[in-house]
Amino acid sequence: MSLYAVTDPSTGEVVEEYPTATAAQIEDAITAAAAAHREWGRATTVAERAASIRRVARLHTERKDELARIINREMGKRLDRSAAEVEFSAAIYNYYADNAEKFLADEPITLLDGDGSALIRRSPVGVLLGIMPWNYPYYQVARFAGPNLTLGNTILLKHAPQCPESAAALQQIFLDAGFPHGAYVNIYATNEQVAEIIADPRVQGVSLTGSERAGAAVAEIAGRNLKKVVLELGGSDPFIVLSSDNLEATVDAAVGGRFENTGQACNAAKRFIVADDIYDEFLDKFTTRVLRKSADLGPLSSTAAAERLENQIGRAVAAGADLVTEGRRDGAYYPPGVLTNLPADYREELFGPVAAVYRVAGEDEAVELANDTPFGLGSYVYTTDEDQARRVADRIEAGMVFVNAVGAEGVELPFGGVKRSGFGRELGRYGIDEFVNKKLIRIG
């Protein structure tokens, strides 16, 4: 079997296989990307590149239904959520088309001594490698490719092995939008080829969204070769509930935060940390709503993913946790559930429709538990006390804190984490400032 294949998780059927790239194809891709950077990335204006990115957004919108069907087939995402992902991706491209000239404008520096002037001019660095995951096949590419192509960097894109069809569809969109050969190149690369690409002197940086293990491996290779890396890795995001004047709405938000993409999101709410005085009522309402989710859940991304989750849950229960669920795993389908009474040292990230709920005495214990994880991606805080909200948000060790809100991400808001959730930021103005030469120009 080839490494790259479309396997419909709802049936387990292998729809189509794609051969991995040959060494010659990888060399041709790097050569084309390097040439495109010299001849296009550095020769065009920001306005010209922004116009091309705007065409990418338009093509996403025009092809929304087709693109949605592709990822529904590849990784099981419901068609309505697949279409919503395409729409959000188009919004990201439009955001950079709208704001690139402002973000990349020369930045004057006030001199402390001497005559003349000084400024920072932002320019592209060259060829970048993007390594993308299966859970958001379009969105993850958009937040990497949108800002960097607008800046003038060129891209080699290695998608997840189970997403070869969406990978090819994206390359076609960039070509149809008028980007030259080499500006965006899809590569069906092996892990060994990825290591060689990172080491190639023509490649200036790498961005990976994926597992902690993959991030560590890529960072090690990049470090040896002095390449900059942006990493967005795992998360074990806390959802802290300290008080509520509408517990029904808070529970609805908690369920929504957990079940986005069937729980297969790095920044999904995963650990629900609830103050003692409302714990019992919250748990009762939350469990009822979680169990109801079984009626509208699709499959996980693969049977292997469902088996991994099943093994994780089995280990938790064996360690003393209590599980409330209905039904059993059926291929890639996994029933929703709630875990309680977890051991204090339980640290696993659950990538699927199972929530872990913890009881705490109050704010201090909630913050301590929230921070007691190697990850630090996102977090959620629900409280009726505005001072407490600000205080807890400041104390949480994470790259993002959402107060009394879920699903509040936006194209203008930077996305990224700390600790073992990675480093660097995507989206917003910070997303265009990662792989950039901030060149000082001092005129005497």
C-alpha positions in Angstrom: 0.0 0.0 0.0 1.1 3.6 -0.6 1.6 5.8 2.4 -1.0 8.3 1.1 -4.5 7.0 0.8 -8.1 8.1 1.1 -9.9 5.7 3.5 -13.5 6.6 4.3 -13.7 6.3 8.1 -17.5 5.7 7.9 -17.0 2.4 6.0 -13.3 1.6 6.3 -13.1 1.5 2.5 -9.9 2.5 0.8 -11.2 4.9 -1.9 -7.9 5.7 -3.6 -4.2 5.4 -3.1 -1.5 7.9 -4.0 2.1 7.1 -4.6 4.7 8.9 -2.5 7.0 11.3 -4.2 10.3 10.1 -5.8 13.6 11.7 -4.9 13.5 13.4 -8.3 10.1 14.9 -7.6 11.2 16.3 -4.3 14.3 17.9 -5.9 12.1 19.4 -8.6 9.7 20.8 -6.0 12.5 22.5 -4.0 14.1 23.8 -7.2 10.8 25.2 -8.4 10.0 26.8 -5.0 13.4 28.4 -4.8 13.0 29.8 -8.3 9.5 31.1 -7.6 10.8 33.0 -4.6 13.5 34.7 -6.6 11.4 35.4 -9.7 8.0 36.0 -8.1 8.2 36.4 -4.3 10.8 39.1 -4.5 9.7 40.7 -7.8 6.0 41.3 -7.1 4.4 43.9 -4.9 2.4 43.2 -1.7 -0.7 44.5 -3.5 -0.2 42.0 -6.4 0.3 39.1 -4.0 -2.7 40.2 -2.0 -4.9 40.2 -5.1 -3.8 36.6 -5.8 -4.7 35.5 -2.2 -8.1 37.1 -2.6 -8.7 34.9 -5.7 -7.8 31.9 -3.5 -10.5 33.0 -1.1 -13.0 33.3 -3.9 -12.2 29.8 -5.3 -12.7 28.3 -1.9 -16.1 29.8 -1.8 -17.0 28.7 -5.3 -15.8 25.2 -4.7 -17.1 24.9 -1.1 -19.4 21.9 -1.7 -16.8 19.9 -3.6 -14.1 20.7 -1.0 -16.5 19.7 1.8 -17.3 16.4 0.2 -13.5 15.6 -0.1 -12.7 16.0 3.6 -16.0 14.3 4.6 -14.6 11.3 2.7 -11.0 11.6 4.0 -11.5 12.1 7.7 -15.2 11.8 8.4 -16.1 15.4 9.2 -19.8 16.1 8.8 -20.7 17.9 5.6 -22.0 21.0 7.4 -18.9 21.4 9.5 -16.7 20.6 6.4 -18.4 23.5 4.6 -17.9 25.8 7.6 -14.2 25.0 7.6 -13.9 26.0 3.9 -15.7 29.2 4.7 -13.4 30.0 7.6 -10.4 29.3 5.4 -11.7 31.7 2.8 -12.1 34.3 5.5 -8.4 33.9 6.5 -7.2 34.4 2.9 -9.4 37.5 2.6 -8.1 38.8 5.9 -4.5 38.8 4.7 -5.6 40.2 1.3 -7.3 43.1 3.2 -4.5 43.8 5.7 -1.2 42.7 4.2 -0.1 46.2 3.0 -0.7 47.6 6.5 1.0 44.7 8.3 4.1 44.8 5.9 4.5 48.6 5.7 7.8 50.1 6.6 8.2 50.8 10.3 10.2 53.9 11.1 12.5 54.0 14.1 13.2 57.2 16.0 16.9 57.7 16.3 18.4 58.4 19.7 21.6 59.8 18.3 22.9 61.0 14.9 21.3 62.4 11.7 19.3 60.6 9.0 16.7 57.9 9.4 16.1 54.3 10.1 13.3 51.8 9.4 12.4 48.2 9.5 11.4 46.7 6.1 9.7 43.4 6.2 10.6 41.0 3.3 10.2 37.3 2.6 12.9 34.8 3.7 12.4 32.2 1.0 11.1 28.6 0.8 9.1 27.2 3.7 8.0 23.7 4.5 4.5 23.2 5.9 3.6 19.9 7.6 -0.1 19.8 8.2 -2.5 17.5 10.1 -5.7 15.7 9.1 -8.2 17.3 11.5 -8.6 20.6 9.7 -7.3 19.9 6.2 -8.1 23.4 4.7 -8.0 25.6 7.8 -4.5 24.5 8.9 -3.1 25.2 5.4 -4.9 28.6 5.2 -3.4 30.0 8.4 0.1 29.0 7.2 -0.1 29.6 3.4 -2.3 32.8 3.6 0.2 35.1 5.4 3.3 33.6 3.9 2.3 33.7 0.3 1.1 37.2 0.7 4.5 38.1 2.2 6.3 36.5 -0.8 7.6 33.3 0.8 7.0 30.1 -1.3 5.6 26.9 0.1 6.3 23.2 0.0 3.2 21.6 1.6 3.3 18.1 3.0 -0.2 17.1 4.1 -1.3 14.2 6.4 -1.1 10.8 4.6 -4.9 10.5 4.9 -5.6 13.8 3.2 -4.1 13.4 -0.3 -7.2 14.4 -2.2 -7.7 17.7 -0.3 -4.0 18.3 -0.7 -4.3 18.0 -4.5 -7.4 20.2 -4.5 -5.6 22.9 -2.7 -2.7 23.0 -5.0 -5.1 23.3 -8.0 -6.8 26.3 -6.3 -3.4 28.1 -6.0 -2.6 27.4 -9.6 -6.1 28.5 -10.7 -5.7 31.6 -8.7 -2.7 32.6 -10.8 0.2 31.7 -8.5 3.2 30.7 -10.6 4.7 27.2 -10.7 6.7 26.7 -7.5 4.9 29.2 -5.3 2.8 26.5 -3.7 3.8 22.9 -4.3 2.0 19.9 -2.8 4.4 17.0 -2.0 3.5 13.5 -1.0 6.7 13.1 1.0 7.8 10.4 3.4 9.2 11.2 6.8 12.7 10.5 5.6 12.2 13.0 2.7 10.9 15.6 5.2 14.1 15.4 7.1 16.1 15.9 3.9 13.9 18.8 2.9 14.4 20.6 6.2 18.2 20.1 5.9 18.3 21.5 2.4 19.9 25.0 2.4 17.3 26.4 0.0 14.6 25.8 2.7 14.5 28.6 5.3 11.9 27.4 7.8 9.3 24.9 8.7 5.8 25.0 10.3 4.2 22.0 11.8 0.8 21.4 13.3 0.6 17.9 14.8 1.6 15.7 17.7 4.0 16.5 20.4 6.3 13.7 19.2 6.2 14.9 15.6 7.0 18.4 16.7 10.0 17.3 18.8 11.4 15.3 15.8 11.0 18.2 13.4 12.4 20.7 15.8 15.5 18.5 16.4 16.2 18.3 12.7 15.5 22.0 12.2 17.8 22.9 15.1 20.7 20.9 13.7 20.3 22.8 10.5 19.6 26.3 12.0 16.1 26.6 10.6 13.3 28.5 12.3 10.3 26.5 13.4 6.7 27.3 14.2 5.0 24.5 16.1 1.4 24.0 17.1 1.2 20.8 19.0 -1.2 19.1 21.4 -3.4 20.5 24.1 -5.2 19.5 27.3 -7.2 22.7 27.5 -9.0 23.3 30.8 -12.6 24.6 31.0 -12.9 26.2 34.5 -16.3 26.8 35.9 -16.2 28.9 39.1 -19.7 30.4 39.1 -22.6 30.8 36.7 -25.8 32.8 36.7 -27.2 30.5 33.9 -25.9 27.0 34.4 -27.8 25.7 31.4 -26.0 28.0 29.1 -22.7 27.3 30.7 -23.2 23.5 30.2 -24.2 24.1 26.6 -21.0 26.0 26.1 -19.0 23.2 27.8 -20.5 20.6 25.5 -19.9 22.8 22.5 -16.3 23.3 23.6 -15.7 19.6 23.9 -17.4 18.3 20.8 -16.1 20.6 18.1 -14.9 18.3 15.3 -16.1 15.3 17.3 -13.5 16.3 20.0 -10.6 16.1 17.5 -9.3 19.6 18.0 -6.0 20.6 19.7 -7.7 23.5 21.4 -11.0 21.7 22.3 -12.0 21.9 25.9 -10.8 18.6 27.4 -10.6 18.9 31.2 -13.6 20.4 33.0 -12.6 21.9 36.3 -15.7 22.8 38.4 -16.0 24.5 41.7 -17.4 22.3 44.5 -20.6 24.3 45.2 -21.9 23.8 41.6 -20.1 20.5 40.7 -23.0 18.1 41.3 -25.5 20.1 39.3 -23.0 20.8 36.5 -22.0 17.2 36.2 -25.6 16.0 36.1 -26.6 18.4 33.4 -23.3 18.0 31.5 -23.5 14.2 31.5 -27.1 14.2 30.2 -26.2 16.5 27.3 -23.0 14.6 26.5 -24.9 11.3 26.2 -27.4 12.9 23.9 -24.6 13.8 21.4 -24.4 10.2 20.2 -27.3 11.0 17.8 -25.3 13.5 15.7 -21.7 12.4 16.0 -19.9 11.2 12.9 -17.0 8.8 13.0 -13.5 9.7 14.2 -10.9 10.2 11.6 -10.1 6.5 11.4 -10.6 3.2 13.0 -7.0 3.5 14.4 -7.9 6.8 16.0 -11.0 5.2 17.7 -8.9 2.3 18.9 -6.3 4.6 20.4 -9.0 6.5 22.3 -10.5 3.2 23.5 -7.2 2.1 24.9 -6.7 5.5 26.6 -10.1 5.2 28.2 -9.4 1.7 29.3 -6.2 2.8 31.0 -8.0 5.6 32.8 -10.7 3.2 34.1 -8.1 0.7 35.1 -6.4 3.4 37.1 -9.6 4.1 39.1 -11.6 6.6 36.9 -15.4 6.2 36.5 -16.8 6.3 33.0 -20.4 7.1 32.0 -21.2 6.2 28.4 -23.7 4.3 26.3 -22.7 1.9 23.6 -19.3 0.6 22.4 -16.8 1.5 19.7 -17.9 0.4 16.3 -15.1 0.8 13.8 -14.3 4.5 13.7 -17.4 5.4 15.6 -16.9 6.1 19.3 -19.7 6.8 21.8 -19.5 10.0 23.8 -18.7 9.7 27.5 -17.8 11.4 30.7 -14.8 10.5 33.0 -14.8 11.4 36.7 -12.6 10.5 39.7 -9.5 10.5 37.6 -6.1 9.9 39.3 -4.3 13.1 40.2 -1.4 12.1 37.9 -3.5 11.4 34.8 -2.0 13.4 31.9 -3.2 12.0 28.7 -4.8 14.2 25.9 -8.1 12.6 24.9 -8.7 13.2 21.1 -12.3 12.3 20.8 -15.8 12.7 22.3 -14.9 11.9 25.9 -14.7 14.6 28.6 -12.8 14.5 31.9 -14.5 16.3 34.8 -12.8 17.4 38.1 -14.1 18.8 41.4 -12.1 21.6 43.0 -12.6 23.6 46.2 -12.2 27.0 44.5 -10.1 29.4 42.4 -6.7 28.5 43.7 -7.2 24.8 43.3 -8.7 25.3 39.9 -5.8 27.3 38.6 -3.3 24.8 40.1 -5.1 21.9 38.3 -5.4 23.8 35.1 -1.7 24.5 35.0 -0.7 20.9 36.1 -0.1 19.7 32.5 2.8 19.7 30.1 0.6 21.5 27.6 -0.4 25.1 27.4 -2.5 25.8 24.3 -5.9 27.2 25.0 -8.2 27.5 28.1 -11.7 28.6 29.1 -12.9 30.4 32.2 -16.5 30.8 33.3 -17.3 33.1 36.2 -19.7 35.8 37.0 -17.0 37.8 38.8 -15.2 40.1 36.4 -12.2 40.7 38.7 -11.9 36.9 39.2 -12.0 36.4 35.4 -9.1 38.8 34.8 -7.2 37.3 37.7 -7.6 33.7 36.6 -6.9 34.5 33.0 -3.6 36.1 34.0 -2.6 33.1 36.1 -3.3 30.4 33.5 -0.3 29.1 31.7 -1.6 29.0 28.1 -1.3 30.8 24.9 -5.0 31.6 24.7 -7.7 32.3 27.4 -11.4 32.6 26.5 -13.5 34.1 29.2 -17.2 33.2 29.2 -17.0 32.2 25.5 -16.4 29.1 23.3 -16.0 29.1 19.5 -14.8 32.7 19.7 -11.7 32.2 17.6 -11.3 34.7 14.7 -9.1 35.3 11.8 -7.7 38.4 13.5 -6.9 36.6 16.8 -3.4 35.0 17.2 -3.4 31.3 17.7 -0.6 29.4 19.5 0.6 27.9 22.8 3.4 27.6 25.4 5.1 24.7 27.1 4.8 21.5 25.1 2.0 22.9 23.0 4.7 24.5 20.9 5.8 28.1 20.0 5.1 30.7 17.5 1.8 32.3 16.5 -0.5 31.9 13.5 -3.4 34.1 12.4 -3.8 37.9 13.1 -1.0 40.3 12.4 1.4 38.0 14.3 0.8 35.2 11.8 2.5 37.2 9.0 5.5 38.1 11.2 7.0 34.7 11.9 8.9 33.9 8.7 10.0 37.4 7.8 13.2 39.3 7.4 12.8 42.4 9.6 15.6 44.2 7.8 17.1 47.3 9.3 17.8 50.1 6.8 19.8 53.0 8.4 20.4 56.1 6.3 23.0 58.6 7.5 
